[in-house]
Amino acid sequence: LFTLRTQVVVNDPNQLEAIRQRELDITKERIQKILAAGANVVLTTGGIDDLCMKYFVEANAMAVRRCKKSDLKNMAKATGGQLIVSMSDMEGEEVFDTSKLGQAAEVSQERICDDELIILRGPKVHPSASIILRGANDFYVDEMERSLHDAILVVKRVLESKEIVPGAGACEAAISIFLENYAVTLSSREQLAVAEFARAMLSIPKQLAVNAGLDSTELVARLRSCHNSSQCKKEQAYYKWYGLDLDNQRVMDCMTTGVFEPLISKIKSLKFATEAAITILRIDDLIKLKEEEKPPHGSDDESYNY
């Protein structure tokens, strides 16, 4: 910030009143330029004076003050409008271009629960929707928000990749069976690495069963049997869609029950876990802290004569 070091001395009270009136006229001219461009809803992050609010009311326009900047960005993106910091153009004149205005079918103020909300319907550029969560307390609402956020991201990943795979441990069990059969064909020490990788893939279905309080050994054995049949027998290829049904303590057809996962998420999780394991295995140095030397027995620090 630069200080202009300018001092204005007013000796006549009428001149001081004229300065104040000119300030009000400048604000009025700015509002008239905005309204003349066709704006009937104005949202701002700052406050709006009562006198300025009067101009909007007389023009039958809505003015909303103290809005969040993030909300304004979302509204501008949905309606095709632009956030305006200053009305000055490159030549220093104050103008308001109609191309900066956004369009929506309806803007209204509605009361939901104990809050007054501004509802924007029918935006011109990007169709959007808001989800309103209500709960007994803030902790409950926060947990709902996190769960809903995760669910929306899952849908986003599916739309991005356009490919899905069966869930409930079906992919991990199929990979484990395939790698076990592939490891037998190797005649080097790589066979051990592939076999251990196949065994590690079963940790996901095992953990799913443990989290549900079930016997993981029996359920995973059934799952492995199904996927082994799907890979060895063509007439039983439909078993590749089978995963764990933890509610009924059995295996189920994920395609029939609609249990799927985004392919891109499955690939990235397996890739990152593998890279993390490789990084740990490459560490061949061990840093050990030196233990503190204990004082000899019978020293003044340990024994006292009373």
C-alpha positions as CSV (number, residue, x, y, z in Angstrom):
1,L,0.0,0.0,0.0
2,F,1.2,3.5,-0.9
3,T,0.4,6.7,1.1
4,L,-0.5,9.6,-1.1
5,R,0.4,12.1,1.7
6,T,-2.5,14.3,0.7
7,Q,-4.2,16.6,3.1
8,V,-7.5,18.4,2.4
9,V,-8.4,21.4,4.5
10,V,-12.0,22.5,4.5
11,N,-12.9,25.8,6.1
12,D,-16.5,26.2,5.0
13,P,-19.0,23.7,6.5
14,N,-21.0,23.9,3.3
15,Q,-18.1,22.5,1.4
16,L,-17.8,19.6,3.8
17,E,-21.5,18.8,3.3
18,A,-20.9,19.0,-0.5
19,I,-18.1,16.4,-0.2
20,R,-20.4,14.0,1.7
21,Q,-23.1,14.5,-0.8
22,R,-20.7,13.8,-3.7
23,E,-19.7,10.5,-2.0
24,L,-23.3,9.5,-1.9
25,D,-23.8,10.5,-5.5
26,I,-20.8,8.4,-6.6
27,T,-22.3,5.3,-4.8
28,K,-25.7,6.0,-6.4
29,E,-24.2,6.3,-9.9
30,R,-22.4,2.9,-9.4
31,I,-25.7,1.3,-8.4
32,Q,-27.5,2.8,-11.3
33,K,-24.9,1.5,-13.8
34,I,-25.3,-2.0,-12.4
35,L,-29.1,-1.8,-12.5
36,A,-29.0,-0.3,-16.0
37,A,-27.1,-3.2,-17.3
38,G,-30.1,-5.5,-16.4
39,A,-29.0,-6.9,-13.0
40,N,-31.8,-7.6,-10.6
41,V,-29.9,-9.7,-8.1
42,V,-26.6,-8.5,-6.6
43,L,-24.5,-10.5,-4.1
44,T,-21.5,-9.1,-2.3
45,T,-19.0,-10.3,0.3
46,G,-19.1,-6.9,2.1
47,G,-21.8,-4.9,3.7
48,I,-24.5,-2.8,2.1
49,D,-25.5,0.6,3.6
50,D,-29.2,1.2,4.3
51,L,-29.2,4.1,1.8
52,C,-27.8,1.8,-0.9
53,M,-30.3,-0.8,0.0
54,K,-33.0,1.7,-0.6
55,Y,-31.9,2.1,-4.2
56,F,-32.1,-1.6,-4.8
57,V,-35.6,-1.8,-3.2
58,E,-36.9,1.0,-5.4
59,A,-35.6,-0.7,-8.5
60,N,-37.3,-4.0,-7.4
61,A,-33.9,-5.7,-7.2
62,M,-32.5,-8.1,-4.6
63,A,-29.2,-7.3,-2.8
64,V,-27.6,-9.9,-0.6
65,R,-24.6,-8.9,1.6
66,R,-21.9,-10.7,3.5
67,C,-21.8,-13.8,1.3
68,K,-19.0,-16.3,1.4
69,K,-16.5,-15.9,-1.4
70,S,-16.6,-19.7,-2.1
71,D,-20.4,-19.5,-2.6
72,L,-20.0,-16.6,-5.0
73,K,-17.5,-18.5,-7.1
74,N,-19.9,-21.5,-7.3
75,M,-22.8,-19.2,-8.3
76,A,-20.7,-17.4,-10.9
77,K,-19.6,-20.8,-12.4
78,A,-23.2,-22.0,-12.5
79,T,-24.8,-18.9,-13.9
80,G,-22.0,-17.8,-16.3
81,G,-21.3,-14.6,-14.4
82,Q,-18.1,-13.0,-13.2
83,L,-16.8,-11.8,-9.9
84,I,-16.2,-8.1,-10.1
85,V,-13.6,-6.5,-7.8
86,S,-13.7,-3.0,-9.4
87,M,-15.8,-1.3,-12.0
88,S,-12.9,0.6,-13.5
89,D,-11.8,-0.2,-17.0
90,M,-8.4,0.1,-18.6
91,E,-8.9,3.9,-19.1
92,G,-9.9,4.5,-15.5
93,E,-13.6,5.0,-16.2
94,E,-16.3,3.2,-14.2
95,V,-18.4,1.0,-16.5
96,F,-20.4,-2.2,-16.1
97,D,-20.5,-4.6,-19.0
98,T,-23.6,-6.7,-19.4
99,S,-21.4,-9.7,-20.5
100,K,-20.4,-10.1,-16.8
101,L,-23.9,-10.9,-15.7
102,G,-25.0,-14.4,-15.0
103,Q,-28.5,-15.8,-15.6
104,A,-30.8,-18.1,-13.6
105,A,-34.5,-19.0,-13.8
106,E,-35.3,-18.0,-10.2
107,V,-33.6,-16.6,-7.2
108,S,-35.6,-16.6,-3.9
109,Q,-35.2,-16.5,-0.2
110,E,-36.6,-19.4,1.7
111,R,-36.6,-20.5,5.3
112,I,-35.3,-24.0,6.0
113,C,-35.2,-25.0,9.6
114,D,-33.9,-22.0,11.5
115,D,-31.9,-20.4,8.7
116,E,-32.8,-18.1,5.9
117,L,-31.3,-19.4,2.6
118,I,-30.9,-17.9,-0.8
119,I,-32.1,-20.5,-3.3
120,L,-30.8,-20.4,-6.9
121,R,-32.8,-22.4,-9.4
122,G,-32.3,-23.0,-13.1
123,P,-28.7,-21.7,-13.7
124,K,-27.9,-21.0,-17.3
125,V,-24.4,-22.6,-17.8
126,H,-23.9,-25.5,-15.4
127,P,-26.8,-27.3,-13.8
128,S,-26.1,-27.7,-10.1
129,A,-27.7,-28.9,-6.9
130,S,-27.2,-28.3,-3.2
131,I,-27.7,-31.0,-0.5
132,I,-28.9,-29.7,2.9
133,L,-28.0,-31.9,5.8
134,R,-29.8,-31.8,9.2
135,G,-29.0,-33.7,12.3
136,A,-29.2,-33.8,16.1
137,N,-25.8,-32.1,16.6
138,D,-22.7,-30.9,14.8
139,F,-20.8,-34.1,15.2
140,Y,-23.6,-36.1,13.5
141,V,-23.9,-33.6,10.7
142,D,-20.1,-33.6,10.1
143,E,-20.1,-37.4,9.9
144,M,-23.0,-37.3,7.4
145,E,-21.0,-34.7,5.3
146,R,-17.9,-36.9,5.2
147,S,-19.9,-40.0,4.2
148,L,-21.8,-38.1,1.5
149,H,-18.6,-36.5,0.2
150,D,-17.0,-40.0,-0.1
151,A,-20.1,-41.3,-2.0
152,I,-20.1,-38.4,-4.4
153,L,-16.4,-38.9,-5.1
154,V,-17.1,-42.6,-5.9
155,V,-19.7,-41.6,-8.5
156,K,-17.3,-39.0,-9.9
157,R,-14.6,-41.7,-10.3
158,V,-17.1,-44.0,-12.1
159,L,-18.1,-41.2,-14.5
160,E,-14.4,-40.4,-15.2
161,S,-13.2,-43.9,-15.8
162,K,-16.5,-45.3,-17.2
163,E,-15.4,-48.7,-15.9
164,I,-16.4,-50.7,-12.8
165,V,-15.4,-53.9,-11.2
166,P,-17.2,-56.1,-8.7
167,G,-16.6,-55.3,-5.0
168,A,-16.9,-57.2,-1.8
169,G,-13.4,-58.7,-2.2
170,A,-14.1,-60.3,-5.6
171,C,-11.3,-58.6,-7.4
172,E,-8.7,-59.4,-4.8
173,A,-9.8,-63.1,-4.7
174,A,-9.6,-63.4,-8.5
175,I,-6.1,-61.8,-8.6
176,S,-4.9,-64.1,-5.8
177,I,-6.1,-67.3,-7.7
178,F,-4.6,-66.1,-11.0
179,L,-1.2,-65.3,-9.4
180,E,-1.1,-68.6,-7.5
181,N,-1.6,-70.5,-10.8
182,Y,0.9,-68.2,-12.5
183,A,3.5,-68.8,-9.8
184,V,3.6,-72.5,-10.4
185,T,4.8,-71.9,-14.0
186,L,7.9,-70.0,-12.7
187,S,11.0,-72.0,-12.0
188,S,13.1,-69.4,-10.2
189,R,12.9,-67.6,-6.9
190,E,10.4,-65.2,-8.5
191,Q,7.9,-67.9,-7.7
192,L,8.1,-67.1,-4.0
193,A,7.5,-63.4,-4.6
194,V,4.5,-64.0,-6.8
195,A,3.1,-66.5,-4.3
196,E,3.5,-64.1,-1.4
197,F,1.8,-61.3,-3.5
198,A,-1.1,-63.7,-4.1
199,R,-1.4,-64.4,-0.4
200,A,-1.3,-60.7,0.4
201,M,-4.2,-60.0,-1.9
202,L,-6.4,-62.1,0.4
203,S,-5.9,-59.6,3.2
204,I,-8.8,-57.4,1.9
205,P,-11.6,-60.1,1.9
206,K,-10.2,-61.4,5.2
207,Q,-10.4,-58.0,6.8
208,L,-13.9,-57.4,5.5
209,A,-15.0,-60.6,7.2
210,V,-13.2,-59.8,10.4
211,N,-14.8,-56.3,10.5
212,A,-18.2,-57.9,10.3
213,G,-17.3,-60.3,13.2
214,L,-17.4,-63.4,11.0
215,D,-15.2,-66.4,10.5
216,S,-12.8,-65.1,7.7
217,T,-11.3,-68.6,7.1
218,E,-14.5,-70.2,6.0
219,L,-15.8,-67.3,3.9
220,V,-12.6,-66.7,2.1
221,A,-12.3,-70.4,1.4
222,R,-15.7,-70.3,-0.3
223,L,-14.8,-67.2,-2.2
224,R,-11.5,-68.7,-3.4
225,S,-13.3,-71.8,-4.6
226,C,-15.8,-69.8,-6.7
227,H,-13.0,-67.8,-8.4
228,N,-10.9,-70.9,-9.0
229,S,-13.9,-72.5,-10.7
230,S,-14.5,-69.4,-12.8
231,Q,-10.9,-69.4,-14.1
232,C,-10.5,-73.1,-14.6
233,K,-14.0,-74.0,-16.0
234,K,-15.5,-72.0,-18.8
235,E,-19.1,-73.1,-18.0
236,Q,-18.7,-71.6,-14.5
237,A,-17.2,-68.3,-15.6
238,Y,-20.1,-66.4,-14.0
239,Y,-18.5,-67.1,-10.6
240,K,-16.0,-64.2,-11.4
241,W,-18.7,-61.8,-10.2
242,Y,-19.0,-63.4,-6.7
243,G,-18.0,-61.6,-3.5
244,L,-18.7,-61.7,0.2
245,D,-22.2,-61.2,1.5
246,L,-21.5,-60.2,5.1
247,D,-25.1,-59.7,6.1
248,N,-26.1,-63.3,5.3
249,Q,-22.6,-64.9,5.9
250,R,-22.2,-66.3,2.4
251,V,-20.9,-65.5,-1.0
252,M,-23.1,-63.6,-3.4
253,D,-23.3,-62.4,-7.0
254,C,-22.2,-58.8,-7.0
255,M,-23.7,-58.0,-10.4
256,T,-27.2,-59.1,-9.1
257,T,-26.9,-57.2,-5.8
258,G,-25.2,-54.1,-7.4
259,V,-22.0,-54.1,-5.4
260,F,-19.4,-52.4,-7.6
261,E,-16.2,-50.3,-7.3
262,P,-14.6,-47.8,-9.7
263,L,-11.8,-49.5,-11.7
264,I,-9.5,-46.5,-11.4
265,S,-9.7,-46.5,-7.6
266,K,-9.0,-50.2,-7.5
267,I,-5.9,-49.9,-9.8
268,K,-4.5,-46.9,-7.9
269,S,-5.0,-48.5,-4.5
270,L,-3.2,-51.7,-5.6
271,K,-0.4,-49.7,-7.3
272,F,0.2,-47.4,-4.3
273,A,0.2,-50.3,-1.8
274,T,2.7,-52.2,-4.0
275,E,5.0,-49.2,-4.4
276,A,4.9,-48.7,-0.6
277,A,5.9,-52.3,0.0
278,I,8.7,-52.1,-2.5
279,T,10.0,-48.9,-0.9
280,I,10.1,-50.6,2.5
281,L,11.9,-53.7,1.2
282,R,14.6,-51.6,-0.5
283,I,15.6,-50.2,2.9
284,D,18.8,-52.1,4.0
285,D,20.1,-49.7,6.6
286,L,19.0,-49.8,10.3
287,I,19.5,-46.8,12.5
288,K,19.5,-47.7,16.2
289,L,19.5,-45.3,19.0
290,K,22.3,-45.7,21.5
291,E,21.0,-46.8,24.8
292,E,21.8,-44.6,27.8
293,E,24.5,-46.0,30.0
294,K,23.2,-46.9,33.4
295,P,25.1,-45.7,36.4
296,P,27.0,-48.4,38.3
297,H,25.3,-50.1,41.1
298,G,25.8,-48.4,44.5
299,S,26.4,-45.0,43.1
300,D,25.2,-41.8,44.7
301,D,22.4,-41.5,42.2
302,E,20.7,-44.8,43.1
303,S,21.5,-45.4,46.8
304,Y,21.1,-43.0,49.7
305,N,21.9,-43.5,53.3
306,Y,19.2,-42.5,55.7
